[in-house]
């Protein structure tokens, strides 16, 4: 694909602006990195991509290639245009935050996706009133027969990618998840960088 490759540093966030019709490729460069992903409508950050509304509108636990992602007003915002991964992405889990790491035993500050989202928006001069539940790209949360959830290792491979195309002007925000306590980012529990590329 054409376009300049840009990095989402390990444990950090990044925001981009997409005009209607533009697309962004998100690359799982090393194969096991979860990338939390949000989208906000330009002009109203309170109008944003919503996983609970997307599940209802698609009738699926996770979106498949070709399906639309919807806002909290049930309006289209992005389409999952391409997906070279096995298609396992989480729509259930909240972004990790400082309280999550406190519950996991951290006594010092731990990088987290919620703060990464806020910081990434700050870098482009935007402020969100809250942290919506993200689309957790490449995150594997199996639903077991007894309805319990497993913190699974990603099943994606190095170089797997998805392409999200904007159906309206929006900001798209990414976080290379800092989780290093559970195996969310692989058995090695070592977060890595991911990459994005704006494409036509």
RAJOGI-V166452 format. One record per pair of residues at least 24 apart in sequence whose C-alpha atoms are under 10 Angstrom apart, sorted by sequence separation. I is the first residue (numbers start at 0). J is the second residue. If there is no record, write none. Layout:
i->(I:I)
j->(J:J)
This chain:
i->(0:10:12:14:16:17:46:47:48:49:62:63:136:137:9:16:45:46:47:48:49:61:62:63:136:45:46:47:48:61:62:7:45:46:47:48:49:60:61:62:46:47:48:60:61:62:47:48:60:61:152:153:38:40:46:60:61:151:152:153:155:38:39:59:60:150:151:152:153:154:38:150:151:152:153:150:151:152:153:160:162:164:96:149:150:151:152:160:161:162:163:164:151:152:158:160:162:163:164:40:54:94:152:158:162:39:53:54:93:94:95:136:38:93:94:135:136:138:38:50:51:93:94:133:134:135:136:50:51:92:93:94:133:49:50:91:92:93:94:133:135:50:90:91:92:93:90:91:92:139:140:89:90:91:139:89:90:125:138:139:88:89:90:92:137:138:139:88:89:123:137:138:87:88:89:90:92:87:88:89:90:91:86:87:88:89:90:120:86:87:88:89:120:84:85:86:87:88:89:119:120:35:84:86:87:119:120:30:34:35:87:119:22:33:116:117:119:21:22:24:33:116:19:20:22:23:24:25:26:27:91:115:116:19:22:24:26:35:36:115:116:35:115:35:71:114:115:112:113:115:112:115:111:112:113:111:112:88:111:112:68:87:88:110:111:112:87:88:110:111:85:86:87:109:110:85:86:109:84:85:109:84:85:62:83:84:61:83:84:86:61:84:85:86:61:83:84:86:105:36:83:84:104:35:82:83:84:103:34:35:82:83:100:103:37:81:82:83:99:100:35:36:47:81:82:94:100:35:44:50:51:53:80:81:82:95:96:44:45:49:50:79:80:81:94:95:96:44:45:48:49:50:79:80:81:95:41:43:44:45:47:48:49:50:78:79:80:44:45:48:49:50:77:78:79:80:45:48:77:78:79:76:77:78:39:76:77:78:76:77:75:76:77:75:76:77:39:74:75:76:77:37:38:74:76:37:77:36:37:38:68:36:37:38:67:68:35:36:37:64:67:68:69:35:36:37:64:65:67:68:10:11:12:34:35:36:64:67:10:11:12:34:35:36:10:11:12:14:34:35:10:12:13:14:33:34:35:11:12:13:14:33:34:35:11:12:13:14:15:32:33:34:10:11:12:13:14:15:32:33:12:13:14:31:32:33:11:12:13:14:16:30:31:11:12:14:15:13:14:27:12:13:27:14:25:33:32:33:31:32:48:31:33:47:30:31:32:46:47:48:30:31:32:47:30:31:32:44:29:30:31:41:42:43:44:28:29:30:31:38:40:41:42:27:28:29:30:31:39:40:41:42:27:28:29:30:39:40:41:27:28:29:30:38:39:40:26:27:28:38:39:40:26:27:28:37:38:39:25:26:27:37:38:39:25:26:27:37:38:25:26:36:37:38:24:25:26:36:37:24:25:35:36:37:23:24:25:34:35:36:23:24:34:35:36:22:23:24:33:34:35:22:23:33:34:35:21:22:23:33:34:20:21:22:32:33:34:20:21:22:32:33:19:20:21:32:33:18:19:20:21:32:17:18:19:20:21:17:18:19:20:21:23:25:27:16:17:18:19:17:18:19:33:34:17:18:31:32:33:16:17:18:31:32:33:16:17:31:32:15:16:17:30:31:15:16:30:31:14:15:16:31:32:14:15:31:32:33:13:14:15:31:32:33:34:13:14:31:32:33:34:12:13:14:31:32:33:34:12:13:29:30:32:11:12:13:29:31:11:12:28:29:30:10:11:12:27:28:29:9:10:11:12:27:28:29:7:8:9:10:11:26:27:28:7:8:9:10:26:27:28:7:8:9:10:25:26:27:6:10:25:26:24:25:26:24:25:23:24:25:23:24:22:23:24:22:23:24:21:22:23:21:22:21:10:11:20:9:10:11:15:17:9:10:11:16:8:9:10:11:13:15:8:9:10:7:8:9:7:8:6:7:8:6:7:5:6:7:5:6:4:5:6:4:5:3:4:5:2:3:4:2:3:4:1:2:3:0:1:2:0:1:2:0:1:0)
j->(24:34:36:38:40:41:70:71:72:73:86:87:160:161:34:41:70:71:72:73:74:86:87:88:161:71:72:73:74:87:88:34:72:73:74:75:76:87:88:89:74:75:76:88:89:90:76:77:89:90:181:182:68:70:76:90:91:181:182:183:185:69:70:90:91:181:182:183:184:185:70:182:183:184:185:183:184:185:186:193:195:197:130:183:184:185:186:194:195:196:197:198:186:187:193:195:197:198:199:76:90:130:188:194:198:76:90:91:130:131:132:173:76:131:132:173:174:176:77:89:90:132:133:172:173:174:175:90:91:132:133:134:173:90:91:132:133:134:135:174:176:92:132:133:134:135:133:134:135:182:183:133:134:135:183:134:135:170:183:184:134:135:136:138:183:184:185:135:136:170:184:185:135:136:137:138:140:136:137:138:139:140:136:137:138:139:140:170:137:138:139:140:171:136:137:138:139:140:141:171:172:88:137:139:140:172:173:84:88:89:141:173:77:88:171:172:174:77:78:80:89:172:76:77:79:80:81:82:83:84:148:172:173:77:80:82:84:93:94:173:174:94:174:95:131:174:175:173:174:176:174:177:174:175:176:175:176:153:176:177:134:153:154:176:177:178:154:155:177:178:153:154:155:177:178:154:155:178:154:155:179:155:156:134:155:156:134:156:157:159:135:158:159:160:136:158:159:161:180:112:159:160:180:112:159:160:161:180:112:113:160:161:178:181:116:160:161:162:178:179:115:116:127:161:162:174:180:116:125:131:132:134:161:162:163:176:177:126:127:131:132:161:162:163:176:177:178:127:128:131:132:133:162:163:164:178:125:127:128:129:131:132:133:134:162:163:164:129:130:133:134:135:162:163:164:165:131:134:163:164:165:163:164:165:127:164:165:166:165:166:165:166:167:166:167:168:131:166:167:168:169:130:131:167:169:131:171:131:132:133:163:132:133:134:163:164:132:133:134:161:164:165:166:133:134:135:162:163:165:166:109:110:111:133:134:135:163:166:110:111:112:134:135:136:111:112:113:115:135:136:112:114:115:116:135:136:137:114:115:116:117:136:137:138:115:116:117:118:119:136:137:138:115:116:117:118:119:120:137:138:118:119:120:137:138:139:118:119:120:121:123:137:138:119:120:122:123:122:123:136:122:123:137:125:136:152:152:153:152:153:169:153:155:169:153:154:155:169:170:171:154:155:156:171:155:156:157:169:155:156:157:167:168:169:170:155:156:157:158:165:167:168:169:155:156:157:158:159:167:168:169:170:156:157:158:159:168:169:170:157:158:159:160:168:169:170:157:158:159:169:170:171:158:159:160:169:170:171:158:159:160:170:171:172:159:160:161:171:172:160:161:171:172:173:160:161:162:172:173:161:162:172:173:174:161:162:163:172:173:174:162:163:173:174:175:162:163:164:173:174:175:163:164:174:175:176:163:164:165:175:176:163:164:165:175:176:177:164:165:166:176:177:164:165:166:177:178:164:165:166:167:178:164:165:166:167:168:165:166:167:168:169:171:173:175:165:166:167:168:167:168:169:183:184:168:169:182:183:184:168:169:170:183:184:185:169:170:184:185:169:170:171:184:185:170:171:185:186:170:171:172:187:188:171:172:188:189:190:171:172:173:189:190:191:192:172:173:190:191:192:193:172:173:174:191:192:193:194:173:174:190:191:193:173:174:175:191:193:174:175:191:192:193:174:175:176:191:192:193:174:175:176:177:192:193:194:173:174:175:176:177:192:193:194:174:175:176:177:193:194:195:175:176:177:178:193:194:195:175:179:194:195:194:195:196:195:196:195:196:197:196:197:196:197:198:197:198:199:197:198:199:198:199:199:189:190:199:189:190:191:195:197:190:191:192:197:190:191:192:193:195:197:191:192:193:191:192:193:192:193:192:193:194:193:194:193:194:195:194:195:194:195:196:195:196:195:196:197:195:196:197:196:197:198:196:197:198:196:197:198:197:198:199:198:199:199)
